[in-house]
Amino acid sequence: MPRNRQPLPLGARIFWAVVLAWGTLTLLALVTLAQAAEIPREALAHRSTLVRAARAEWGLGAPVAVMAAQVHQESRWRADAVSPVGAQGLAQFMPATARWLPEVAPQTGTPEPWNPGWALRALAAYDLWLWRRVEAADDCNRWALTLSAYNGGLGWVRRDAALARAHGLDPLRWWGQVEAVNAGRGPAAWRENRTYPRRIMLHLTPLYAAAGWGQGVCP
């Protein structure tokens, strides 16, 4: 025969209610993150095109997983994607940037930002153009600076690096150094720019590397 159980004290009931609520919220957050981190089905249709484009620009050791993560962040692999400010296609080129790119990367040919083949070749070429114009302590920091430049402009990266140096920080290191200063961007643009390399390199690149798209560049 079951014994009569005494009700838990009010403090204990509140404690366990908080624990249950926290556990539920944590589970929901993990499910949301897992769903957000899935590789879109559309990525598989463009995988071979990205590999060819990346290797054409960077050679056989091209960091394909990083560029795949970048496309994921830009458009989630939707070739018809258009941003509120007018960026277009898989690689989200602004029309002015798409028109300018063949001047410094003639191999990209006539701008076609809605064409997946052009967009992926242009992304790889523009990444390389930026990569060659930033200095960094290692490949991980150099890619972070490159991605910051892709998102917000090379001029801003150079101003940020100069400001970092002026504050006694290391201008050759993005993580915790250049990323910590703001040379004058608005708060929203600055936050977006800081999130961009972090999400691509620390969250999405490992996802693509694990799926066999190549290796990442950060430990």
DRENKEGU-581391 format. One record per residue: residue number from 1; residue in three letters; chain; x, y, z of N, C-alpha, C, O in turn. Coordinates in steps of 0.1 Angstrom, whole numbers, plus 5000, padded with zeros to 4 digits. Example, Ala and Ser with C-alpha at 12.3 -4.5 7.8 and 13.67 -1.06 7.14 Angstrom:
BEGIN
GUTI   k   r c n.east n.north n.up ca.east ca.north ca.up c.east c.north c.up o.east o.north o.up
GUTI   1 ala A   5132    4943 5078    5123     4955  5078   5132    4967 5078   5142    4967 5085
GUTI   2 ser A   5128    4978 5071    5137     4989  5071   5129    5000 5079   5134    5011 5080
# end
This chain:
BEGIN
GUTI   k   r c n.east n.north n.up ca.east ca.north ca.up c.east c.north c.up o.east o.north o.up
GUTI   1 met A   5009    4988 5000    5000     5000  5000   5009    5012 5000   5018    5013 5008
GUTI   2 pro A   5007    5022 4991    5015     5033  4990   5014    5042 5002   5003    5044 5008
GUTI   3 arg A   5026    5048 5006    5026     5057  5018   5021    5071 5013   5022    5075 5002
GUTI   4 asn A   5015    5078 5023    5012     5092  5020   5024    5100 5019   5033    5100 5028
GUTI   5 arg A   5025    5108 5008    5037     5116  5006   5034    5130 5009   5023    5136 5006
GUTI   6 gln A   5044    5136 5016    5042     5150  5020   5046    5159 5008   5055    5156 5000
GUTI   7 pro A   5038    5170 5005    5041     5179  4994   5055    5185 4996   5059    5188 5007
GUTI   8 leu A   5062    5188 4985    5075     5194  4986   5073    5208 4991   5063    5215 4988
GUTI   9 pro A   5083    5213 4998    5083     5227  5002   5082    5237 4990   5086    5233 4979
GUTI  10 leu A   5077    5248 4992    5075     5258  4981   5088    5261 4974   5088    5261 4961
GUTI  11 gly A   5099    5263 4981    5112     5266  4975   5116    5254 4966   5122    5257 4955
GUTI  12 ala A   5114    5242 4970    5118     5230  4962   5110    5230 4949   5115    5226 4939
GUTI  13 arg A   5097    5232 4951    5088     5232  4939   5092    5242 4929   5092    5240 4917
GUTI  14 ile A   5096    5254 4933    5101     5265  4924   5114    5261 4917   5115    5263 4905
GUTI  15 phe A   5123    5255 4925    5136     5251  4920   5134    5241 4909   5140    5242 4898
GUTI  16 trp A   5126    5230 4911    5124     5220  4901   5116    5225 4889   5118    5221 4878
GUTI  17 ala A   5107    5235 4891    5100     5241  4880   5110    5249 4871   5109    5248 4858
GUTI  18 val A   5119    5256 4877    5129     5263  4870   5138    5253 4862   5141    5256 4850
GUTI  19 val A   5142    5242 4868    5151     5233  4862   5144    5227 4850   5150    5225 4839
GUTI  20 leu A   5131    5223 4851    5124     5217  4840   5122    5227 4829   5124    5224 4817
GUTI  21 ala A   5119    5240 4832    5117     5250  4822   5130    5252 4814   5131    5254 4802
GUTI  22 trp A   5141    5253 4822    5155     5255  4816   5158    5244 4807   5164    5246 4796
GUTI  23 gly A   5156    5232 4811    5159     5220  4803   5151    5220 4790   5156    5217 4779
GUTI  24 thr A   5138    5224 4791    5129     5225  4779   5134    5235 4769   5135    5232 4757
GUTI  25 leu A   5138    5247 4774    5143     5257  4766   5156    5254 4759   5158    5257 4748
GUTI  26 thr A   5165    5247 4767    5178     5243  4761   5176    5233 4750   5182    5233 4740
GUTI  27 leu A   5166    5223 4752    5164     5213  4742   5158    5220 4729   5162    5216 4718
GUTI  28 leu A   5149    5229 4731    5144     5236  4719   5154    5244 4712   5155    5244 4700
GUTI  29 ala A   5163    5250 4720    5174     5258  4713   5183    5249 4705   5188    5252 4694
GUTI  30 leu A   5187    5237 4711    5195     5227  4704   5189    5222 4691   5195    5221 4681
GUTI  31 val A   5176    5220 4692    5169     5215  4680   5169    5226 4669   5171    5223 4657
GUTI  32 thr A   5167    5239 4673    5167     5250  4664   5180    5251 4657   5181    5253 4645
GUTI  33 leu A   5191    5250 4666    5205     5251  4660   5208    5240 4650   5214    5242 4640
GUTI  34 ala A   5203    5228 4654    5206     5217  4645   5199    5218 4632   5204    5215 4621
GUTI  35 gln A   5186    5223 4632    5179     5226  4620   5186    5237 4611   5187    5235 4599
GUTI  36 ala A   5190    5247 4618    5197     5258  4611   5210    5254 4605   5214    5260 4595
GUTI  37 ala A   5216    5244 4611    5230     5240  4607   5230    5229 4596   5240    5224 4592
GUTI  38 glu A   5218    5225 4592    5217     5214  4582   5222    5220 4568   5219    5231 4565
GUTI  39 ile A   5229    5211 4560    5233     5215  4547   5220    5215 4538   5214    5204 4537
GUTI  40 pro A   5217    5226 4532    5205     5226  4523   5206    5216 4512   5217    5214 4507
GUTI  41 arg A   5195    5210 4507    5195     5201  4496   5201    5207 4484   5207    5201 4476
GUTI  42 glu A   5198    5220 4482    5203     5227  4470   5218    5227 4469   5223    5228 4458
GUTI  43 ala A   5225    5226 4480    5239     5226  4480   5245    5215 4472   5255    5216 4465
GUTI  44 leu A   5239    5203 4472    5244     5192  4465   5243    5194 4450   5252    5188 4443
GUTI  45 ala A   5234    5201 4445    5232     5204  4431   5244    5213 4426   5247    5212 4414
GUTI  46 his A   5250    5220 4435    5260     5230  4431   5274    5226 4436   5284    5233 4434
GUTI  47 arg A   5275    5214 4442    5288     5210  4448   5299    5209 4438   5310    5215 4440
GUTI  48 ser A   5297    5202 4428    5307     5200  4418   5311    5213 4411   5323    5215 4408
GUTI  49 thr A   5302    5222 4409    5305     5235  4403   5314    5243 4412   5323    5249 4408
GUTI  50 leu A   5311    5243 4425    5319     5250  4435   5333    5244 4435   5343    5251 4436
GUTI  51 val A   5334    5231 4435    5348     5225  4436   5356    5229 4424   5368    5232 4425
GUTI  52 arg A   5350    5228 4412    5357     5232  4400   5361    5247 4400   5373    5251 4397
GUTI  53 ala A   5352    5256 4405    5355     5270  4405   5366    5273 4415   5375    5281 4413
GUTI  54 ala A   5365    5267 4427    5375     5269  4438   5389    5265 4433   5398    5272 4436
GUTI  55 arg A   5389    5253 4427    5402     5248  4423   5408    5256 4411   5420    5257 4410
GUTI  56 ala A   5399    5261 4402    5404     5269  4391   5411    5282 4396   5420    5286 4390
GUTI  57 glu A   5406    5287 4408    5412     5299  4413   5423    5297 4423   5433    5303 4423
GUTI  58 trp A   5421    5287 4432    5430     5285  4443   5440    5273 4441   5449    5271 4449
GUTI  59 gly A   5437    5264 4432    5445     5252  4430   5438    5240 4437   5428    5242 4443
GUTI  60 leu A   5445    5229 4436    5439     5217  4442   5437    5217 4457   5429    5210 4462
GUTI  61 gly A   5444    5226 4464    5443     5227  4478   5432    5237 4482   5433    5242 4494
GUTI  62 ala A   5424    5241 4473    5414     5251  4476   5405    5248 4489   5401    5236 4490
GUTI  63 pro A   5403    5257 4497    5395     5255  4509   5380    5255 4506   5373    5264 4509
GUTI  64 val A   5376    5244 4499    5362     5243  4494   5352    5244 4506   5341    5250 4504
GUTI  65 ala A   5355    5238 4517    5345     5238  4528   5342    5252 4533   5331    5255 4537
GUTI  66 val A   5353    5260 4533    5351     5274  4538   5342    5282 4528   5333    5289 4532
GUTI  67 met A   5344    5280 4515    5336     5287  4505   5322    5281 4505   5312    5289 4502
GUTI  68 ala A   5320    5268 4507    5307     5263  4508   5299    5269 4520   5288    5272 4519
GUTI  69 ala A   5306    5270 4531    5300     5277  4543   5297    5291 4540   5286    5296 4545
GUTI  70 gln A   5305    5298 4532    5302     5312  4528   5290    5313 4520   5282    5322 4522
GUTI  71 val A   5288    5304 4510    5276     5304  4502   5264    5301 4510   5253    5308 4509
GUTI  72 his A   5265    5292 4520    5254     5289  4529   5250    5301 4536   5238    5304 4537
GUTI  73 gln A   5260    5309 4541    5257     5321  4549   5251    5332 4540   5242    5339 4544
GUTI  74 glu A   5256    5333 4528    5251     5343  4519   5237    5341 4514   5228    5350 4515
GUTI  75 ser A   5234    5329 4510    5221     5327  4503   5214    5314 4506   5203    5311 4502
GUTI  76 arg A   5220    5306 4515    5215     5292  4518   5213    5284 4505   5204    5276 4503
GUTI  77 trp A   5222    5287 4495    5223     5280  4482   5211    5283 4473   5208    5274 4465
GUTI  78 arg A   5204    5294 4475    5193     5297  4466   5198    5306 4455   5202    5318 4458
GUTI  79 ala A   5197    5301 4443    5203     5309  4432   5194    5321 4429   5199    5331 4422
GUTI  80 asp A   5182    5322 4433    5173     5333  4431   5172    5343 4443   5164    5351 4443
GUTI  81 ala A   5182    5341 4452    5181     5349  4464   5184    5364 4461   5193    5367 4453
GUTI  82 val A   5177    5373 4468    5179     5387  4466   5178    5393 4480   5168    5390 4487
GUTI  83 ser A   5187    5401 4484    5187     5407  4498   5179    5420 4498   5176    5426 4487
GUTI  84 pro A   5175    5425 4510    5168     5438  4511   5175    5449 4504   5169    5459 4500
GUTI  85 val A   5189    5448 4503    5196     5460  4498   5200    5457 4483   5207    5465 4477
GUTI  86 gly A   5195    5446 4477    5197     5443  4463   5208    5434 4459   5211    5432 4447
GUTI  87 ala A   5215    5427 4469    5225     5417  4466   5218    5405 4459   5207    5402 4462
GUTI  88 gln A   5225    5399 4449    5218     5389  4440   5225    5376 4440   5238    5375 4440
GUTI  89 gly A   5217    5365 4439    5222     5352  4435   5229    5344 4447   5229    5349 4458
GUTI  90 leu A   5235    5333 4443    5241     5324  4453   5252    5332 4461   5252    5330 4473
GUTI  91 ala A   5260    5340 4455    5271     5347  4462   5267    5361 4467   5276    5367 4473
GUTI  92 gln A   5255    5365 4464    5250     5378  4469   5259    5390 4465   5262    5398 4474
GUTI  93 phe A   5262    5390 4453    5270     5402  4448   5260    5414 4446   5249    5412 4440
GUTI  94 met A   5265    5425 4450    5258     5438  4447   5260    5440 4432   5271    5437 4427
GUTI  95 pro A   5251    5446 4425    5253     5448  4410   5266    5456 4407   5272    5452 4397
GUTI  96 ala A   5269    5466 4415    5281     5474  4412   5294    5465 4414   5303    5466 4406
GUTI  97 thr A   5294    5457 4424    5305     5448  4426   5306    5438 4415   5317    5434 4410
GUTI  98 ala A   5295    5432 4410    5295     5423  4399   5300    5429 4386   5308    5423 4379
GUTI  99 arg A   5297    5442 4384    5302     5448  4372   5317    5451 4373   5324    5451 4363
GUTI 100 trp A   5322    5454 4385    5336     5458  4387   5345    5446 4387   5356    5447 4383
GUTI 101 leu A   5340    5434 4392    5349     5423  4394   5357    5419 4381   5369    5416 4383
GUTI 102 pro A   5351    5418 4369    5359     5414  4358   5371    5423 4355   5380    5419 4348
GUTI 103 glu A   5371    5435 4360    5382     5444  4358   5395    5439 4366   5406    5441 4361
GUTI 104 val A   5393    5432 4377    5404     5427  4385   5405    5412 4383   5415    5406 4387
GUTI 105 ala A   5395    5406 4379    5395     5391  4377   5388    5388 4363   5377    5383 4362
GUTI 106 pro A   5395    5391 4352    5390     5390  4339   5384    5376 4336   5376    5374 4327
GUTI 107 gln A   5390    5366 4342    5386     5352  4340   5371    5349 4343   5365    5339 4339
GUTI 108 thr A   5365    5358 4351    5351     5356  4355   5342    5360 4344   5330    5355 4343
GUTI 109 gly A   5346    5368 4334    5338     5371  4322   5327    5380 4325   5327    5387 4335
GUTI 110 thr A   5317    5380 4316    5306     5389  4317   5298    5386 4330   5294    5375 4333
GUTI 111 pro A   5295    5396 4338    5288     5394  4351   5274    5388 4349   5266    5393 4341
GUTI 112 glu A   5272    5377 4356    5259     5370  4356   5256    5366 4370   5256    5354 4373
GUTI 113 pro A   5253    5375 4379    5251     5371  4393   5240    5360 4396   5240    5354 4406
GUTI 114 trp A   5230    5360 4386    5219     5350  4388   5223    5336 4383   5216    5326 4385
GUTI 115 asn A   5234    5335 4376    5239     5323  4370   5248    5316 4381   5258    5321 4385
GUTI 116 pro A   5244    5304 4386    5252     5297  4396   5267    5295 4393   5276    5297 4401
GUTI 117 gly A   5269    5291 4380    5283     5289  4376   5291    5302 4377   5303    5301 4382
GUTI 118 trp A   5286    5313 4372    5293     5326  4373   5295    5330 4388   5305    5334 4392
GUTI 119 ala A   5284    5329 4395    5284     5333  4409   5295    5326 4418   5302    5332 4425
GUTI 120 leu A   5296    5313 4416    5306     5305  4424   5320    5308 4419   5329    5309 4428
GUTI 121 arg A   5322    5309 4406    5335     5313  4401   5339    5327 4406   5350    5329 4410
GUTI 122 ala A   5329    5336 4406    5332     5350  4410   5335    5350 4425   5344    5358 4430
GUTI 123 leu A   5327    5342 4433    5330     5342  4448   5344    5337 4450   5351    5343 4459
GUTI 124 ala A   5348    5326 4444    5362     5321  4446   5372    5331 4442   5383    5333 4448
GUTI 125 ala A   5370    5338 4430    5380     5348  4425   5380    5360 4434   5391    5365 4437
GUTI 126 tyr A   5369    5365 4439    5369     5377  4448   5375    5373 4461   5383    5382 4467
GUTI 127 asp A   5373    5362 4466    5379     5357  4479   5394    5358 4477   5402    5363 4486
GUTI 128 leu A   5399    5352 4466    5414     5352  4464   5419    5366 4462   5430    5369 4467
GUTI 129 trp A   5412    5375 4455    5417     5388  4453   5418    5395 4467   5428    5402 4469
GUTI 130 leu A   5408    5393 4476    5409     5399  4489   5420    5393 4498   5427    5399 4505
GUTI 131 trp A   5421    5379 4497    5431     5372  4504   5445    5377 4502   5453    5378 4511
GUTI 132 arg A   5448    5380 4489    5461     5385  4486   5464    5400 4490   5475    5405 4489
GUTI 133 arg A   5453    5406 4496    5455     5420  4500   5454    5422 4515   5453    5434 4519
GUTI 134 val A   5453    5411 4522    5453     5412  4537   5465    5405 4542   5469    5395 4536
GUTI 135 glu A   5470    5409 4553    5481     5403  4560   5476    5397 4573   5468    5404 4580
GUTI 136 ala A   5481    5386 4577    5476     5379  4589   5487    5370 4595   5496    5366 4588
GUTI 137 ala A   5485    5367 4607    5494     5358  4614   5494    5344 4609   5504    5337 4610
GUTI 138 asp A   5482    5339 4604    5481     5325  4600   5469    5325 4591   5461    5335 4589
GUTI 139 asp A   5466    5313 4585    5455     5311  4576   5442    5313 4582   5433    5319 4576
GUTI 140 cys A   5440    5309 4595    5427     5311  4601   5424    5326 4603   5413    5330 4599
GUTI 141 asn A   5433    5334 4607    5431     5348  4608   5430    5355 4595   5422    5364 4593
GUTI 142 arg A   5437    5350 4585    5437     5356  4572   5423    5354 4565   5418    5363 4558
GUTI 143 trp A   5418    5342 4567    5405     5339  4561   5394    5348 4568   5385    5352 4562
GUTI 144 ala A   5395    5350 4581    5386     5358  4588   5386    5372 4583   5376    5378 4581
GUTI 145 leu A   5398    5378 4581    5399     5391  4575   5394    5392 4561   5387    5401 4557
GUTI 146 thr A   5397    5381 4553    5391     5380  4540   5376    5381 4539   5370    5388 4532
GUTI 147 leu A   5370    5373 4548    5355     5372  4549   5350    5385 4554   5339    5390 4549
GUTI 148 ser A   5356    5392 4563    5352     5405  4568   5352    5415 4556   5343    5423 4555
GUTI 149 ala A   5362    5414 4548    5363     5423  4536   5352    5420 4526   5347    5429 4520
GUTI 150 tyr A   5349    5407 4524    5339     5403  4514   5326    5409 4519   5318    5414 4511
GUTI 151 asn A   5323    5408 4531    5310     5413  4537   5309    5428 4538   5299    5433 4535
GUTI 152 gly A   5320    5434 4541    5319     5449  4544   5328    5458 4537   5327    5470 4537
GUTI 153 gly A   5338    5452 4529    5347     5460  4521   5361    5460 4527   5363    5460 4539
GUTI 154 leu A   5370    5460 4517    5385     5459  4521   5389    5472 4528   5397    5471 4537
GUTI 155 gly A   5384    5483 4524    5387     5495  4531   5384    5495 4546   5392    5500 4554
GUTI 156 trp A   5373    5490 4550    5369     5489  4564   5379    5480 4571   5382    5483 4583
GUTI 157 val A   5383    5469 4565    5392     5460  4572   5405    5467 4575   5411    5465 4585
GUTI 158 arg A   5410    5474 4565    5423     5481  4567   5421    5492 4577   5431    5494 4585
GUTI 159 arg A   5410    5499 4578    5408     5509  4588   5407    5503 4602   5413    5508 4612
GUTI 160 asp A   5400    5491 4603    5399     5484  4616   5413    5479 4620   5416    5480 4632
GUTI 161 ala A   5421    5474 4611    5434     5469  4615   5443    5481 4620   5451    5479 4629
GUTI 162 ala A   5442    5492 4613    5450     5504  4618   5446    5508 4631   5454    5512 4640
GUTI 163 leu A   5433    5508 4634    5428     5512  4647   5432    5502 4658   5435    5506 4669
GUTI 164 ala A   5432    5489 4654    5436     5479  4664   5451    5481 4668   5454    5481 4679
GUTI 165 arg A   5459    5484 4658    5473     5487  4661   5474    5499 4670   5482    5499 4679
GUTI 166 ala A   5466    5510 4667    5467     5522  4675   5463    5519 4690   5467    5526 4699
GUTI 167 his A   5455    5509 4692    5450     5505  4706   5459    5494 4712   5455    5489 4722
GUTI 168 gly A   5470    5491 4706    5479     5481  4711   5475    5467 4709   5480    5458 4715
GUTI 169 leu A   5466    5465 4699    5461     5452  4696   5469    5447 4683   5476    5455 4677
GUTI 170 asp A   5468    5434 4680    5476     5428  4669   5468    5430 4656   5458    5423 4655
GUTI 171 pro A   5472    5438 4647    5465     5439  4634   5466    5427 4625   5459    5427 4615
GUTI 172 leu A   5474    5418 4629    5475     5405  4621   5466    5394 4626   5466    5383 4620
GUTI 173 arg A   5459    5397 4636    5450     5387  4642   5435    5393 4642   5433    5403 4649
GUTI 174 trp A   5427    5385 4636    5413     5389  4636   5406    5386 4649   5400    5395 4656
GUTI 175 trp A   5407    5374 4654    5400     5368  4665   5404    5376 4678   5416    5375 4682
GUTI 176 gly A   5395    5383 4684    5397     5390  4696   5406    5402 4695   5409    5408 4705
GUTI 177 gln A   5411    5405 4683    5420     5417  4681   5413    5427 4672   5406    5436 4676
GUTI 178 val A   5415    5425 4659    5408     5434  4649   5393    5434 4651   5386    5444 4649
GUTI 179 glu A   5387    5422 4653    5373     5421  4655   5367    5429 4666   5355    5431 4667
GUTI 180 ala A   5376    5433 4676    5371     5440  4688   5370    5455 4686   5365    5461 4695
GUTI 181 val A   5374    5460 4675    5374     5475  4673   5365    5479 4662   5361    5470 4654
GUTI 182 asn A   5361    5491 4662    5352     5496  4651   5357    5510 4646   5357    5519 4654
GUTI 183 ala A   5361    5510 4634    5367     5522  4628   5356    5532 4624   5360    5543 4618
GUTI 184 gly A   5343    5530 4626    5333     5539  4623   5320    5534 4617   5312    5542 4614
GUTI 185 arg A   5319    5521 4616    5307     5516  4610   5295    5518 4620   5297    5519 4632
GUTI 186 gly A   5283    5518 4615    5271     5518  4623   5270    5505 4631   5275    5495 4627
GUTI 187 pro A   5264    5506 4643    5263     5494  4652   5258    5481 4645   5263    5471 4647
GUTI 188 ala A   5247    5483 4637    5241     5471  4631   5251    5465 4620   5253    5453 4620
GUTI 189 ala A   5257    5474 4612    5266     5469  4602   5278    5463 4609   5284    5453 4604
GUTI 190 trp A   5283    5468 4620    5295     5463  4627   5292    5449 4632   5300    5440 4631
GUTI 191 arg A   5280    5448 4639    5276     5435  4644   5275    5424 4633   5280    5413 4635
GUTI 192 glu A   5269    5428 4622    5267     5418  4611   5281    5414 4606   5283    5402 4603
GUTI 193 asn A   5290    5424 4605    5303     5420  4599   5311    5411 4609   5319    5403 4604
GUTI 194 arg A   5309    5413 4622    5317     5405  4631   5311    5391 4632   5318    5381 4635
GUTI 195 thr A   5298    5390 4630    5291     5377  4630   5295    5369 4618   5296    5356 4619
GUTI 196 tyr A   5297    5375 4607    5299     5369  4594   5311    5359 4594   5309    5347 4591
GUTI 197 pro A   5323    5363 4597    5334     5353  4597   5333    5343 4608   5336    5331 4606
GUTI 198 arg A   5327    5347 4620    5326     5337  4631   5316    5326 4627   5319    5314 4630
GUTI 199 arg A   5305    5329 4621    5295     5319  4618   5301    5310 4607   5299    5298 4607
GUTI 200 ile A   5307    5316 4597    5312     5308  4585   5323    5299 4590   5323    5287 4586
GUTI 201 met A   5332    5304 4597    5344     5296  4600   5343    5287 4612   5349    5276 4612
GUTI 202 leu A   5336    5291 4622    5335     5283  4634   5322    5274 4635   5322    5264 4643
GUTI 203 his A   5312    5277 4628    5300     5269  4628   5297    5262 4616   5293    5250 4616
GUTI 204 leu A   5297    5269 4604    5293     5262  4592   5304    5255 4585   5302    5244 4579
GUTI 205 thr A   5317    5259 4585    5328     5252  4579   5329    5238 4585   5331    5229 4577
GUTI 206 pro A   5329    5236 4598    5330     5222  4603   5319    5213 4599   5320    5201 4597
GUTI 207 leu A   5307    5219 4596    5295     5212  4591   5299    5206 4577   5296    5194 4574
GUTI 208 tyr A   5304    5215 4569    5307     5210  4555   5320    5201 4555   5320    5192 4547
GUTI 209 ala A   5329    5204 4564    5341     5195  4564   5337    5181 4569   5342    5171 4563
GUTI 210 ala A   5328    5180 4578    5323     5167  4583   5315    5160 4572   5315    5147 4572
GUTI 211 ala A   5309    5167 4563    5302     5161  4552   5311    5158 4540   5306    5153 4529
GUTI 212 gly A   5324    5160 4541    5333     5156  4530   5336    5166 4520   5340    5163 4509
GUTI 213 trp A   5333    5179 4523    5336     5190  4514   5350    5195 4515   5353    5205 4508
GUTI 214 gly A   5358    5189 4522    5372     5194  4524   5375    5198 4538   5366    5196 4547
GUTI 215 gln A   5387    5203 4541    5390     5206  4554   5388    5221 4557   5388    5229 4548
GUTI 216 gly A   5386    5225 4570    5386     5239  4573   5400    5244 4575   5410    5237 4572
GUTI 217 val A   5401    5257 4579    5414     5263  4580   5417    5267 4595   5428    5271 4598
GUTI 218 cys A   5407    5266 4604    5410     5269  4618   5411    5257 4626   5404    5247 4624
GUTI 219 pro A   5419    5257 4636    5421     5245  4645   5408    5241 4652   5407    5232 4659
# end
